[in-house]
């Protein structure tokens, strides 16, 4: 019995060491997706995790306030950037940008994120003073973004609220595994077991759809395009649509313009001439109303003249790189300049 116990302890120790080394040295999420998950969860600063559990059950998790590293800083209110006063300085026009990891900009310095880029462009080209606040949180969906708008964004009295909409926003299952649930989750082995069980038991639409695609013998590329198209015609999008409309109404009641900016998708196709996601763009454009403005920067991204994969952050990371984000920021800045940007009334 003692030999068995010692053997199990030794096996667990080697497994722990092996997982930690694998996470450190594995670059491709394709081969070991757990490594990508742990790099996000453990991507904190000064040994403080980037994420913490939220007291708000609708958020589930949130950014840890007051942490810094070489290029990421989270302020005391738990969003990326410097400290801001509730009211903008006189003569300063304030914009709040909400979203997920595309807005947050994991791999970018503040000035190169979408909000940072937008602020630089507006300040340099308009001759006026702008502040663009980054409320992006990696892994957030529309439910969480709606909560952030009402509980945090309006405290800073923006003139304009922008929702940078990604095609996975209707996936309503919170990514709560990004936080450590217990002290035992400091162990990579415990986290791996929990992660593996959660992936096996998950009931979200992606897994169901992938199972169906695999049984049909289709490729992964086909499945993701098909998944996004189906997602925007399913029950989850009805929830998302309702939430976006609510955000538009609430923003208007606070005297803010609300702009839905469609994030061009760069995944699972190799030529913009064959861009497969136009139906999703059309569905989102139908949300335009007296309370919601809709902007599609896809033409600006196509005008860069590169293949989709050349606009990825890395060969295994389809988040938009600085060049693509700059094109989106320029499209937003041009739209705001053309469409009579006025201060909050």
C-alpha positions in Angstrom: 0.0 0.0 0.0 2.8 2.4 0.9 4.5 1.6 -2.4 1.3 2.4 -4.3 0.9 5.7 -2.4 4.5 6.7 -3.1 4.2 5.7 -6.7 1.0 7.8 -7.1 2.7 10.8 -5.4 5.7 10.4 -7.7 3.5 10.1 -10.8 1.6 13.3 -9.7 4.8 15.2 -9.2 6.1 14.2 -12.6 2.8 15.1 -14.2 2.9 18.5 -12.5 6.4 19.1 -13.7 5.5 17.9 -17.2 2.4 20.1 -17.5 4.3 23.2 -16.3 7.1 22.6 -18.8 4.6 21.9 -21.6 2.8 25.2 -20.9 6.1 27.1 -20.8 7.4 25.7 -24.1 4.3 25.0 -26.2 3.5 27.7 -28.6 0.7 26.1 -30.7 -2.7 25.8 -29.1 -3.5 23.4 -31.9 -1.3 20.7 -30.4 -2.0 21.5 -26.7 -4.9 23.8 -26.1 -4.4 23.5 -22.3 -1.2 25.5 -22.7 -3.1 28.4 -24.3 -5.7 28.3 -21.5 -3.1 28.4 -18.7 -1.1 31.2 -20.4 -4.2 33.3 -20.3 -5.1 32.4 -16.7 -1.6 32.8 -15.4 -0.8 35.9 -17.4 -0.8 38.0 -14.3 1.7 40.6 -13.1 4.0 40.3 -10.1 2.5 36.9 -9.2 -1.0 38.4 -9.1 -3.4 36.6 -11.6 -4.7 38.8 -14.4 -8.2 37.5 -13.6 -10.1 37.2 -10.3 -13.5 35.9 -9.3 -16.2 38.5 -9.5 -18.8 39.1 -6.8 -21.2 39.8 -9.6 -22.6 36.4 -10.7 -23.4 37.7 -14.2 -19.7 38.6 -14.7 -18.3 35.4 -13.1 -14.7 36.8 -13.5 -13.1 40.1 -14.0 -9.7 41.8 -14.3 -7.6 42.1 -11.1 -7.3 45.8 -10.3 -4.0 47.7 -9.6 -1.6 45.4 -11.4 1.2 46.4 -13.8 3.9 44.8 -16.0 6.0 46.0 -18.9 3.1 46.8 -21.2 -0.1 45.9 -19.4 -1.6 48.0 -16.6 -5.0 47.5 -15.0 -6.3 50.5 -13.1 -8.0 50.6 -9.7 -11.4 50.1 -11.3 -10.4 46.9 -13.1 -10.0 48.0 -16.7 -6.9 48.5 -18.9 -5.2 51.9 -18.8 -4.5 54.8 -16.6 -6.6 56.2 -13.8 -9.6 58.3 -15.0 -11.7 60.8 -13.2 -15.5 60.3 -13.4 -15.8 63.4 -15.6 -13.5 64.1 -18.5 -11.5 67.3 -18.3 -13.1 70.4 -19.9 -12.7 70.3 -23.7 -12.0 66.5 -23.7 -14.3 64.2 -25.6 -14.5 60.7 -24.0 -15.2 57.4 -25.8 -15.7 54.0 -24.1 -14.9 50.9 -26.0 -16.2 47.6 -24.8 -15.4 44.1 -26.1 -13.3 41.0 -25.4 -9.7 40.0 -26.1 -9.7 41.8 -29.4 -10.4 45.1 -27.6 -8.2 44.3 -24.6 -5.1 43.6 -26.8 -3.2 40.9 -24.9 0.0 41.2 -27.0 0.0 44.9 -27.6 1.1 48.0 -25.8 -1.7 50.4 -24.8 -1.1 52.7 -27.8 -1.4 49.8 -30.3 -4.7 48.3 -29.0 -7.9 49.3 -30.8 -8.9 51.9 -28.2 -5.3 53.2 -27.9 -5.0 53.5 -31.7 -8.3 55.3 -32.0 -7.3 57.8 -29.4 -4.0 58.5 -31.2 -5.6 58.9 -34.6 -8.4 61.2 -33.3 -6.0 63.4 -31.3 -3.5 63.7 -34.2 -6.0 64.3 -37.0 -8.8 66.3 -35.4 -6.9 69.0 -33.4 -9.2 68.2 -30.5 -8.7 66.3 -27.3 -10.0 62.8 -27.0 -9.9 60.0 -24.3 -10.7 56.5 -25.4 -11.2 54.1 -22.5 -10.5 50.4 -22.9 -13.2 48.3 -21.2 -12.3 45.1 -23.1 -12.0 41.9 -21.0 -10.7 38.7 -22.6 -13.4 36.0 -22.7 -16.4 38.3 -22.1 -19.6 37.8 -24.0 -22.6 40.0 -24.7 -24.2 39.4 -21.3 -21.0 40.4 -19.5 -20.4 43.4 -21.8 -24.0 44.6 -21.1 -23.3 44.4 -17.3 -20.0 46.3 -17.7 -21.8 49.0 -19.5 -24.4 49.6 -16.8 -22.1 49.0 -13.8 -18.9 50.6 -14.9 -18.9 52.5 -18.2 -21.5 55.1 -17.4 -19.6 56.1 -14.2 -17.1 57.7 -16.6 -19.6 59.8 -18.5 -18.6 59.0 -22.1 -20.0 60.8 -25.1 -19.9 57.7 -27.2 -20.0 54.0 -26.3 -18.6 51.5 -28.8 -19.2 47.8 -28.7 -16.5 46.0 -30.7 -18.6 43.0 -31.7 -16.8 39.6 -32.3 -18.6 36.7 -33.9 -18.2 34.6 -30.7 -20.1 37.1 -28.6 -23.4 35.2 -28.6 -21.7 32.2 -26.9 -23.3 32.9 -23.5 -21.5 30.4 -21.3 -19.0 32.4 -19.2 -15.4 31.5 -19.4 -15.2 31.2 -15.7 -12.4 28.7 -15.8 -10.0 31.6 -16.4 -10.0 32.1 -12.6 -8.6 29.8 -9.9 -11.6 28.2 -8.3 -9.8 27.0 -5.2 -6.3 27.0 -3.7 -5.8 23.6 -5.2 -6.0 25.1 -8.6 -2.5 26.5 -8.1 -1.6 23.0 -9.2 -1.4 22.6 -12.9 -2.4 19.0 -12.6 -5.6 19.9 -10.7 -6.4 22.6 -13.2 -5.7 20.2 -16.1 -8.1 17.6 -14.7 -10.8 20.2 -14.1 -10.2 21.7 -17.6 -10.4 18.3 -19.2 -13.6 17.3 -17.4 -15.2 20.7 -18.2 -14.4 20.3 -21.9 -15.8 16.8 -21.9 -19.0 17.8 -20.2 -19.6 21.1 -21.8 -23.0 21.6 -23.4 -22.3 24.9 -25.2 -23.2 25.1 -28.9 -19.6 25.0 -30.2 -19.0 21.5 -28.8 -22.4 20.2 -30.0 -21.8 21.6 -33.4 -18.3 20.3 -33.7 -19.5 16.8 -32.7 -22.0 17.0 -35.5 -19.5 18.2 -38.0 -17.0 15.5 -37.1 -19.6 12.8 -37.5 -20.3 14.2 -40.9 -16.7 14.0 -41.9 -16.3 17.7 -42.5 -13.1 19.7 -41.9 -12.4 22.1 -39.0 -12.3 25.0 -41.5 -15.8 24.2 -42.7 -17.0 23.8 -39.2 -16.0 27.2 -37.8 -17.5 29.1 -40.7 -20.6 27.1 -40.6 -20.7 27.4 -36.8 -20.6 31.2 -36.9 -23.3 31.4 -39.5 -25.5 29.0 -37.5 -24.8 30.8 -34.3 -26.2 34.1 -35.7 -29.4 32.3 -36.6 -29.9 30.5 -33.3 -31.4 31.1 -29.9 -28.2 32.5 -28.5 -28.2 35.3 -31.0 -31.8 36.2 -30.0 -30.4 36.9 -26.5 -27.5 38.8 -27.9 -29.7 40.9 -30.2 -32.0 41.8 -27.3 -29.0 42.7 -25.1 -27.5 44.9 -27.9 -30.8 46.7 -28.3 -31.0 47.2 -24.6 -27.5 48.7 -24.6 -28.6 51.1 -27.3 -31.6 52.2 -25.3 -29.7 52.6 -22.0 -26.9 54.5 -23.7 -29.4 56.9 -25.3 -31.0 57.4 -21.9 -27.6 58.5 -20.6 -27.1 60.9 -23.4 -24.6 58.7 -25.2 -24.3 57.6 -28.8 -24.0 53.8 -29.1 -22.1 52.3 -32.0 -21.9 48.6 -32.9 -18.6 48.1 -34.7 -18.4 44.7 -36.5 -15.0 43.0 -36.0 -14.0 41.5 -39.3 -13.3 37.8 -38.9 -9.9 36.5 -40.2 -10.3 32.8 -39.5 -10.8 29.8 -41.8 -10.4 31.3 -45.2 -7.3 32.3 -47.3 -8.5 35.1 -49.6 -10.8 38.1 -48.9 -12.3 37.5 -52.3 -13.9 34.4 -50.8 -14.9 36.1 -47.5 -17.5 33.7 -46.1 -19.0 35.8 -43.3 -20.9 38.4 -45.2 -24.3 36.9 -44.0 -23.2 37.6 -40.4 -22.4 41.2 -41.3 -25.8 41.6 -42.9 -27.6 40.2 -39.8 -25.7 42.7 -37.6 -26.4 45.7 -39.9 -30.1 45.0 -39.4 -29.7 46.1 -35.8 -29.2 49.7 -36.9 -31.9 52.0 -35.4 -32.4 55.4 -33.9 -30.6 54.0 -30.8 -27.9 51.9 -32.5 -25.4 53.0 -35.2 -23.6 50.1 -37.0 -20.2 50.5 -38.6 -18.5 47.8 -40.7 -14.8 48.4 -41.1 -14.3 45.2 -43.3 -13.5 47.3 -46.4 -10.7 49.0 -44.6 -9.2 45.7 -43.6 -9.5 44.3 -47.1 -7.9 47.5 -48.5 -4.6 46.6 -46.6 -4.1 44.2 -49.5 -2.9 41.2 -47.5 -4.2 37.7 -46.9 -6.2 37.1 -43.8 -3.4 35.0 -42.2 -0.9 37.8 -42.7 -3.1 40.0 -40.4 -3.0 37.5 -37.5 -1.0 38.3 -34.3 0.9 35.0 -34.8 0.7 31.9 -37.0 -1.4 30.2 -34.3 -3.3 33.2 -33.1 -6.0 34.6 -35.3 -6.5 37.8 -33.2 -5.9 40.9 -35.4 -2.4 42.3 -35.4 -1.5 46.0 -35.1 -1.9 46.6 -38.9 -5.4 45.2 -38.9 -6.4 47.0 -35.7 -5.0 50.3 -37.1 -7.2 49.9 -40.2 -10.3 49.3 -37.9 -9.3 52.4 -35.8 -9.0 54.6 -38.9 -12.4 53.5 -40.1 -14.0 54.4 -36.7 -12.2 57.7 -36.6 -13.3 58.6 -40.1 -16.9 57.6 -39.3 -16.9 59.8 -36.2 -15.4 62.7 -38.0 -17.9 62.4 -40.8 -20.9 61.8 -38.7 -20.8 64.9 -36.4 -19.1 63.8 -33.2 -20.8 65.9 -30.5 -20.2 66.0 -26.8 -22.5 64.3 -24.4 -25.5 66.4 -23.7 
